[in-house]
Amino acid sequence: MKNTQFRDLSLLPISATETLVIACDSSAGIGEKKADVVAVDPAITAAYSLRVPLLELTCFGAQPIAVVDTIGNEMVPTGQKIIGGVKRELARAGLAHLPLNGSTEDNMATLTTSIGITVIGRIQTTTIPQPAMDDLTVFQLGTPYVGNEVVAHLDSIFSYDTVRQIQAASGVVDMLPVGSKGITYELDQMAQTHQLVEHYLVDRNLPELNTSAGPATVVLVGVEKSQAVAVHQQFPELVVVAELRRS
């Protein structure tokens, strides 16, 4: 058995029926240290660093089973704040039971906050998402935020439960978190996955489509075109972006 890559995920088959799915994220310069660019509680930095791989696994359909944090700072006080933020975000996601392991940097003094997060999940091999058989309508969930914008909009960023509810809706075939590369880039990734061609239903030069969405503050939702109206009625917060067609 050999591992394979799917977008930003590593897939490692461990049996004939089960596959491990690994996602990761890193963040630096966002915290309370002297040289940090964005001033914020490191617990918030940690929460949104965890949010990225958690959403990647959730959107793929994998069940998280373990989390590892690699903290490039001392345990007291920064590491303690980061670990606390990770634990609270796991609880927010309904995953407080997951084992958490990690490491801190206690040999060297550091001037910026730094954290890496790895989340390991599992999925039944038969349920791994496959290319769509039909044209897709692609919706945008959320608004691109980065840096201080994330801090200013903490209360309005969509929840894990919202993502799970949308994922379970009839006709939803793909969900893809958007991060630093922006909506346009990730829409192209979705089109490549399904071997379809993008047809934008909005101006593709809109700044919102070409800016960073930071710690996955946007998710693209690919819906069978025949089910798009019904899904939009069920989740009116979705905004149509494009269609992915055979030609």
Secondary structure as UniProt FT lines:
FT   STRAND          4..6
FT   TURN            7..8
FT   STRAND          9..13
FT   STRAND          18..28
FT   STRAND          30..31
FT   TURN            34..35
FT   STRAND          38..39
FT   HELIX           42..60
FT   STRAND          63..71
FT   HELIX           75..79
FT   HELIX           80..92
FT   TURN            93..94
FT   TURN            96..97
FT   STRAND          100..103
FT   STRAND          114..124
FT   HELIX           125..127
FT   STRAND          136..142
FT   HELIX           148..152
FT   TURN            153..156
FT   HELIX           160..167
FT   TURN            170..171
FT   STRAND          172..178
FT   TURN            180..181
FT   HELIX           182..194
FT   STRAND          197..200
FT   TURN            204..205
FT   HELIX           207..209
FT   TURN            214..216
FT   STRAND          218..224
FT   HELIX           225..227
FT   HELIX           228..234
FT   TURN            236..237
FT   STRAND          239..245
//
